[in-house]
């Protein structure tokens, strides 16, 4: 008998998401009755607000269960456009908005619509785990630029300029950052934007965590840094983090008209549309602003308290140093002093102390951990106690 053909080069070369794998393992251990403290999840521990769920239920009851227009229902696309105009002064037509099945999918559409085989895409590290895989699936080549804690986990104009080659097509920029929580100032972004315009680069501005920021920071929409910047910027955001709607799988993409059209056409062949009735829930999130603001404020208050607590406690552990994040719901402590690979550190931490964390190497930065504080105060307290005990044993 003949041997079946091998899997495609795409399937053989893509790496599974390490964050999802570790989160799944932690949840399986919890389901088996083990007392696991998980810092692995990249999702708020709050439920979706009731008014959003009610809107989706009403849409279901009203028969909104059929195909929707590929780029999204028009009221939602217009509401997204109105949001950008109100919050940033970024005036776009609804035709420049594409609603997709998740922010991850929006990022992939942005890359797939602009990058060819042989192109290079610059990705600052630490990076969200899916960026390199998306670039590879488009046939392009990811180029990593390490921006460690000495640089505040942020790309500088000098580092960017040094990484650009004649093949460079795009820069991926994520602020606030997953996994570090780093947030760029307007001046820092403007300096990066100048280089992107000079070298005619597209910018994938992943602003999924734009509303989860602290200490008086203001969100900056990259596309609004100038007319030439706007021509090259694809802005990705969504509903998952701001409204605790991770399982709803709804992302948004805003781009110059030709790119938005291309993204919609690609989506038409790959997913048809985002779930129809879920879009009505998202529409309520944007339309019922008083309720949305109140829900977000409650969530941010809890995250801000947890952030400060975890940051303080981590820096009390001998051998760990940790910067204070400016946004999102992650801290990215440096554990390199223990002399262990971060993958071994995390494996032993889970096995010995039942604490789940994601190694920094999963994000392109060996010697760190990503800890999510999108979890309960009780889990934070127990997890810190266990981590402290674990690190003390390593130092003996």
N, C-alpha and C positions, 0 to 999 in steps of 0.2 A: 504494500500500500504506500502511496505517496505521503510525504510529510506535509502537513499544512503549512501554508505560507506564514512567515513571521509577522508579528504585529507591525504596524506602521512605525516609521521613524518618530512620529509625534508621540505615539503611545509609549514607545520604548525609552524616549528621552525625557519625558515629563516626570517631575518629582511630585509625589503626593504632598498635600498640605501638612506640615508637621504640627501646626497649631491645632488643626482639627483632629489629628491623630491623638495628640496628648489629651485634648479635652475629652475625646471619646473614651480613652482608656480610663481617665479619672471618673467619668460618669458610669462606666461599667463597674468599676470598683465600688463606687457608692451604691449602685444597684445591688451589688453582692453583699452589702451590709458593712463594708469597710468605712472607717471614719476618715475620709479623705478631705483635706483642705485644698481646694483647687484654685490656683491663681492663673489658670490657663485660658479661661474663656475670654473671647473678644466680643462680649455682648453685655449690655446692661442687665442687672439682675432685677430690674423693675418690669412689671407687666406693661403691655401696650395700654395706653389710657382708654377708658371705657368708651368715650365719645368716638374714638376712631374705630373701635371694634363695632360699635352700634351702627356706624355708617356703612361698614362692610356688610353687616347682617341685613340692614335695610336694602342694600343693593342686591344681595342674594334673593331676598323676598320679592324684590321688584323685577326679578328675571335678568339681572345683569350677569348672565352666565355664558354668554356667547363670545365669539372673537371680538376683540377691540381693534381699532386702528393700530397698525404696527408700531408707530412711534408713541402711542399712548392716547387716552381719551382727551379730546380737545380741552375740556374744562380744566383738567389737571395740568396739561402742558401750559395753558395760559396762566394758571395759578403759580406754576414754577417760574415762568417769565416775570410775572408781577412781583414775586418774592425777591428776585435778583434786583429788579428796579428799585424796590422799596428799601432793601437792606444795603445795597452797594451802589446804587445809581447805575447799574449795569443793565442797559436797555437792549433787550433782545426780543425777537418775534417768537411766537409760540412754535413756529416752524423750525426754530433752532434748538428746540428741546426734544430729547428722545427719552422716554421712560422705558426702562429695561428691567429684566428679572434680576435685580440686585446691582449694587455698586461694583461688585467684582466683574459682572458682565459688562457694565458700562466701561470699565477700564479696558477690558479686552476688545470691545468694539472700537474704542479710541485708537488702540495700537494697531488693530487689524485694518482699520480704514486708512492709515497713514504710512505704515511701515512695510517695506518690501524685503524679501530675502537679500541678505548682504548688508542691509542697513544696520547701524549701531544705535542703541538706545542707552543713554547714561542713566544709571540708577544709583543714587547715593545710598550708602550702607551706614547704619542698619536700615533695612528696607522691609516693607511688607512682603511676606513670603511669596505671594502670587505674581508680583511684577515680573521677575525673571522668566517664570514659566510661560506667562502670556507672550512675552517678547519672543521666546523660542518657538512657541506655537505659531507665531506669525512668520517664522523663518528668519527673523532678525537676530542680532547678537546683543545680549546684555553686556554693558561695560560698567563695572562697579567702581565707585569712588568711596573709600572708607572715610567716614566722618565720625571719629570716636568721641569719647566723653571729653577729651581735651579740647575738641572743637565745639562742644555743646551739642554734639550729634547733628550739626548743621553744615550743609554744603557752603563753601565760600566761593566767591568769584574766581579766585586763583585756582582752586581745585577744579572747578568746572572748566575753566579755560584750558587747563593742562590735559583734560580728558578728551577734548574735542578733536576729531580727525575729519578728513574729507568724507568719511562714511557716516558721520553722526547725523541722525535724523530727528531725534527727540530726546528731551529730558523729562524724566518722571520726578515730580516734586510733590511731596506729601506734607501738608502743614494744617493742623497739628498732626504729628507723626504717630503712626503705628509702626514700630513698637516702642518708641522712646518717649512720646509725649512732647517732643521738642516743637516749638512754635517759632516761626520766622517773623521778624519785625517787617514793617513796610519798607524800611530802608534796605534791609537785607534782601528782600524779594526784588526790589527795584534794581539793585546792582546785578542780581542774577538775570533779571529780565533784559537788561541792556546787552549782556553777552549773548543771550538767546536771539535777540533781534539782529545783532551784529553777524551772527553765524547762521541766521535763517533756520532756527530750530523750532520744531513743534514743542509745545509743553503740555504734558498731561498733568494738570493741576488737580490732584486728589484732595478734595476738601471735605471728605466725609465727616470729619470730626469738628467742623467749623464752629458749631455752637457749644461744644464742650471745652471751654477755655476758662482760665482762672487768673486771679491776681490783676484784674483790670486790663488784661490784654484785649485787643480788639481784633476780630477776624478781618483778614485782608483777602479780597478776591483778586487773584493773580491777573485775570483778564483786564481788570480796570487800571492796570499800571501804564497804560498808553495805547493809542490806536494801533500801533504796529504790534504790540504785545497781544492785543485782542485778536488780531488776524491769525495768530499762531497758537492760541490757547484753547484747549479742550478741558472744560471744567466738569469734574465728576463729583457728585454728592448723592444724597438719598435720604431715606427715612429710617434706616436701621438703627443708627446710634442716637440721633436727636429725639426720636419718638419711641425708642425701644421696640422696633419693628423688624428685628433681624430675620425672623422666620417668614415674614411676608414677602421677602425677595423683591424689593422695589428700589431701583437706583435711578438717578437722573444724569443726563449728559447734556451740556450746553456747549455749542460749538459754532464756528462760522457756518453759514448755510450749506456750502458744498460738502463739508465734513459731516454735518448733521444728516444730510440727505443720504450720504454713503453709509453712515451707521444704521439708519433706518432700513436701508435696502439689505444690508448684511443681516440685520435682525430678522427681516422678513423671511429669510431662508433658514435661519437657525432656531428661532424660538417663536416666530409669528408675533407674539406680543406678551407683555407682562400680564399676569392674572387680572382679569377684568374687574371682578368685584373688589379685589384688594386695592385697585386704583381709586375706588370711591372712598375707601378708608383714608388713603393718603390725601385725597382732596379735602376731607374734613380736617385733617391735621393742618393744612395750609389756610383753610377758610375760617375755622373756628379759633381765631388767634388767641383770645383770652384764655381759653382752656388749654391750648398748646403751650402758651408761655408759662402758665401755672404748673403744668406737668413737668416741663423742662427745668423750671426753677427748683422744684423739689428734688429732682434727680441730681442737679448740679450741686445743690447744698450737701447732699450725702457724699457725692464724689469728692468734693473739695475737702470735707472733713477726713475722709478715708485717705486721701492723697497725703495730707499733712501728717497723719498718724503713721502711715506706712513709711514715708520718707524719714521721719524722725527715728523710728524704730530700726530701720535698716542701717542707718548710719551709726547706731549704737552697737552694732555687731562687729567685733574685731575681725578685720579682714575684708569687710565690705565697704565700698564707697558708692554713693548714689546721688546723682543730680536730681533736683526737683523739676518735675515735668511742668510744662506750661499749659498743656491741654490733653485731650483724650482721657483715657482711664488706665494708663500704664506707667510703671516705673521700670527702669532698665539698669539695675545695679551691676557694678563691676565686681566679679568674684575671681579675678585672675590671680589674686595673691595666694589662693589655696593650692595652686599647682596642679589642679585637675582640669581635664577637658570639660567644657561646660555640659556636654552630653552625658559624661560620666557623673558629673555633679548632680544633674537633674535625675538621672536614673537611680542613683543611690538615695537621693532625697525622697523620691517617691516610694522606693522600696523600704527604707528604714524609718522614715518619719511620716509617710502618707501625705506628703505635700507635693502637689503637681505644679510645675513651672516649666516654661519653654526655654530651651537653651538659646543663647544669643547667636550661635552659629547658624541656627535656622533662619536668621535674619541677616546673615552675612557678617556677623560680628562675634568672633570667638571670644570667650572670657566674660560673658555677660549672661544675665537672666532677664526674661520679660515676665514681670509680675503684673497681673491685672487686679486693680482694686474695685472692679465691678462685681463685688461680692459682699456678703454680709459683714457687719462689724465683728460678729462672733468668729467667723471663719478667718478674718484678718488677724484677730487676737491670737487664736490658737495656732494659725499658720506661722506667725512671727515667733511664737514661743518654740515651736518645733524647729524652725529654721535656725534660731539662735542656738539651740541645743546641738543641732547637726553640725553647725560651723565650729562650735567649741570643741566637738569631738575631733574634727579634722585638724584643728590646731595643736592637738596633744601630740 
